[in-house]
């Protein structure tokens, strides 16, 4: 046997001995780690599947409730919406619940739901804004403009996407409070804004016509 062959065999034996010692020391940990990796991957896939199933179930319940609402069965729809606890569809369900309650004249209950969505940090920012605006419309019948300022005052700024709705809410609240000058100011702000949506502009024009004779008496 040549020196080179001998060195190779010795080197191989050394490596085997080192591997044996390493395995005796860390073998169990390696097995546990391997099982952990497999379990982790399986758990992740299982969690993803569970998430999909939860979303599908929530979506099915949501659209069932929505069909009930549009077919003239609000109470049944409210009961269905109340069962949805999925994060995304649950927030949409709260908004639809609040809308139905407002239509039934249950303003306090509607505002409570709107406020819950608006205060939910896990809700999408656009949904929180929608909740605040819709609550503002409900409260415009009973609150004065200065009482609504803490709720929606930050929307009343040029460039804000919700400024038209906020100004309409303030105009309605001012009109209800018989502050016709303030109502006219907000109405004019809407009508002079070229980006005001058609329906908001039309309602502003209607309110302007109602305000004209009232302002003439002052």
C-alpha positions as CSV (number, residue, x, y, z in Angstrom):
1,X,0.0,0.0,0.0
2,X,1.4,3.3,-1.0
3,X,1.7,6.2,1.5
4,X,-1.0,8.1,-0.5
5,X,-3.4,5.2,-0.1
6,X,-2.6,4.9,3.6
7,X,-3.3,8.6,4.1
8,X,-6.6,8.3,2.3
9,X,-7.7,5.4,4.5
10,X,-6.6,7.2,7.7
11,X,-8.3,10.4,6.6
12,X,-11.5,8.4,5.9
13,X,-11.4,6.7,9.3
14,X,-10.8,10.1,11.0
15,X,-13.8,11.6,9.1
16,X,-16.0,8.6,10.1
17,X,-14.9,8.9,13.7
18,X,-15.6,12.6,13.7
19,X,-19.0,12.1,12.1
20,X,-19.8,9.3,14.6
21,X,-18.9,11.6,17.5
22,X,-20.9,14.5,16.0
23,X,-23.9,12.2,15.4
24,X,-23.7,10.9,19.0
25,X,-23.7,14.5,20.2
26,X,-26.1,16.2,17.8
27,X,-27.9,13.4,16.0
28,X,-31.1,13.7,18.1
29,X,-31.2,17.4,17.5
30,X,-30.8,16.9,13.8
31,X,-33.8,14.4,13.8
32,X,-35.9,16.8,15.8
33,X,-35.0,19.7,13.5
34,X,-35.9,17.6,10.5
35,X,-39.2,16.8,11.9
36,X,-39.7,20.4,12.9
37,X,-39.1,21.6,9.4
38,X,-41.5,19.0,8.0
39,X,-44.1,19.8,10.6
40,X,-43.6,23.6,10.1
41,X,-44.1,23.3,6.3
42,X,-47.2,21.1,6.9
43,X,-48.5,23.5,9.6
44,X,-48.0,26.5,7.3
45,X,-49.9,24.8,4.4
46,X,-52.6,23.7,6.8
47,X,-52.9,27.2,8.2
48,X,-53.1,28.7,4.7
49,X,-55.8,26.2,3.8
50,X,-57.7,27.0,7.0
51,X,-57.5,30.7,6.2
52,X,-58.9,30.1,2.7
53,X,-61.7,28.1,4.0
54,X,-62.6,30.7,6.6
55,X,-62.6,33.4,4.0
56,X,-64.8,31.3,1.7
57,X,-67.3,30.6,4.5
58,X,-67.4,34.3,5.5
59,X,-67.9,35.3,1.9
60,X,-70.7,32.9,1.4
61,X,-72.5,34.1,4.6
62,X,-71.9,37.7,3.6
63,X,-73.5,37.4,0.1
64,X,-76.3,35.3,1.5
65,X,-77.1,38.1,4.0
66,X,-76.7,40.7,1.3
67,X,-79.3,38.9,-0.9
68,X,-81.7,38.8,2.1
69,X,-81.2,42.6,2.6
70,X,-81.9,43.4,-1.0
71,X,-84.9,41.1,-1.1
72,X,-86.7,42.9,1.7
73,X,-85.7,40.8,4.6
74,X,-83.6,43.1,6.7
75,X,-84.0,41.4,10.1
76,X,-82.9,38.0,8.6
77,X,-80.0,39.8,6.9
78,X,-79.0,41.5,10.2
79,X,-78.9,38.1,11.9
80,X,-76.7,36.7,9.2
81,X,-74.3,39.6,9.1
82,X,-73.9,39.4,12.9
83,X,-72.5,35.8,12.6
84,X,-69.5,36.9,10.5
85,X,-66.3,37.2,12.5
86,X,-63.8,37.1,9.6
87,X,-61.5,40.1,9.8
88,X,-62.2,41.4,6.3
89,X,-65.7,40.3,5.6
90,X,-66.6,41.0,9.3
91,X,-65.8,44.7,8.8
92,X,-67.9,44.8,5.6
93,X,-70.7,43.1,7.5
94,X,-70.6,45.7,10.3
95,X,-71.0,48.4,7.7
96,X,-73.9,46.7,6.0
97,X,-75.5,46.1,9.4
98,X,-75.2,49.7,10.3
99,X,-76.7,50.7,7.0
100,X,-79.7,48.5,7.5
101,X,-80.2,49.8,11.0
102,X,-80.0,53.4,9.9
103,X,-82.7,52.7,7.3
104,X,-84.9,51.2,10.1
105,X,-84.5,54.4,12.0
106,X,-82.2,52.9,14.6
107,X,-79.6,55.6,14.3
108,X,-77.9,55.1,17.7
109,X,-77.3,51.4,16.9
110,X,-76.0,52.2,13.5
111,X,-73.6,54.8,14.7
112,X,-72.3,52.4,17.3
113,X,-71.4,49.9,14.6
114,X,-69.9,52.6,12.4
115,X,-67.8,53.9,15.3
116,X,-66.6,50.3,16.0
117,X,-65.3,50.0,12.4
118,X,-63.8,53.5,12.5
119,X,-61.9,52.7,15.7
120,X,-60.6,49.3,14.6
121,X,-56.9,49.6,13.9
122,X,-56.9,46.3,11.9
123,X,-59.5,47.6,9.4
124,X,-58.4,49.1,6.1
125,X,-58.0,52.9,6.3
126,X,-60.6,53.4,3.5
127,X,-63.1,51.4,5.4
128,X,-62.5,53.4,8.6
129,X,-63.1,56.6,6.6
130,X,-66.3,55.2,5.1
131,X,-67.5,54.3,8.5
132,X,-66.8,57.9,9.8
133,X,-68.6,59.5,6.8
134,X,-71.6,57.2,7.1
135,X,-71.9,57.9,10.8
136,X,-71.8,61.6,9.9
137,X,-74.7,61.3,7.6
138,X,-76.7,59.6,10.3
139,X,-75.8,62.2,12.9
140,X,-76.4,65.1,10.6
141,X,-80.1,65.0,11.6
142,X,-79.5,65.4,15.3
143,X,-76.0,67.1,15.7
144,X,-75.0,70.6,15.0
145,X,-72.0,71.3,12.7
146,X,-69.7,72.2,15.6
147,X,-70.5,68.8,17.2
148,X,-69.6,67.0,14.0
149,X,-66.3,68.7,13.7
150,X,-64.3,66.2,15.9
151,X,-65.8,63.4,13.8
152,X,-65.3,64.6,10.2
153,X,-63.7,68.0,10.3
154,X,-60.4,66.7,9.0
155,X,-62.1,65.6,5.8
156,X,-63.2,69.2,5.0
157,X,-60.0,70.1,3.2
158,X,-59.3,70.8,-0.5
159,X,-57.8,67.7,-2.0
160,X,-59.3,65.3,0.5
161,X,-61.2,62.6,-1.3
162,X,-64.0,62.8,1.2
163,X,-64.4,66.6,1.3
164,X,-67.6,66.6,-0.8
165,X,-69.4,64.1,1.5
166,X,-68.1,66.0,4.6
167,X,-69.4,69.3,3.3
168,X,-72.7,67.8,2.4
169,X,-73.0,66.5,6.0
170,X,-72.1,69.9,7.4
171,X,-74.6,71.6,5.1
172,X,-77.4,69.2,6.2
173,X,-76.6,69.7,9.8
174,X,-76.5,73.5,9.5
175,X,-79.8,73.4,7.6
176,X,-81.4,71.3,10.4
177,X,-80.0,73.7,13.0
178,X,-81.6,76.7,11.0
179,X,-78.1,78.1,10.4
180,X,-78.9,78.9,6.8
181,X,-75.9,81.1,6.2
182,X,-73.5,78.3,7.1
183,X,-75.6,75.8,5.1
184,X,-75.3,78.0,2.0
185,X,-71.5,78.3,2.5
186,X,-71.1,74.5,2.4
187,X,-73.5,74.2,-0.5
188,X,-71.6,76.7,-2.5
189,X,-68.3,75.0,-1.6
190,X,-69.7,71.8,-3.2
191,X,-71.1,73.4,-6.3
192,X,-68.0,75.4,-7.0
193,X,-65.8,72.3,-6.8
194,X,-65.4,70.8,-10.3
195,X,-64.6,67.4,-8.9
196,X,-67.8,67.2,-6.9
197,X,-69.6,63.9,-7.8
198,X,-72.8,64.3,-9.8
199,X,-75.2,63.0,-7.1
200,X,-73.6,65.2,-4.4
201,X,-73.8,68.2,-6.7
202,X,-77.5,67.6,-7.5
203,X,-78.4,67.3,-3.8
204,X,-76.5,70.5,-3.1
205,X,-78.5,72.3,-5.8
206,X,-81.7,71.0,-4.3
207,X,-80.7,72.2,-0.9
208,X,-79.7,75.6,-2.4
209,X,-83.2,76.0,-3.8
210,X,-84.6,75.3,-0.4
211,X,-82.3,77.8,1.2
212,X,-83.0,80.7,-1.2
213,X,-86.4,81.7,0.3
214,X,-85.2,81.1,3.9
215,X,-82.2,83.4,3.4
216,X,-84.4,86.0,1.7
217,X,-86.4,86.3,5.0
218,X,-83.3,87.2,7.0
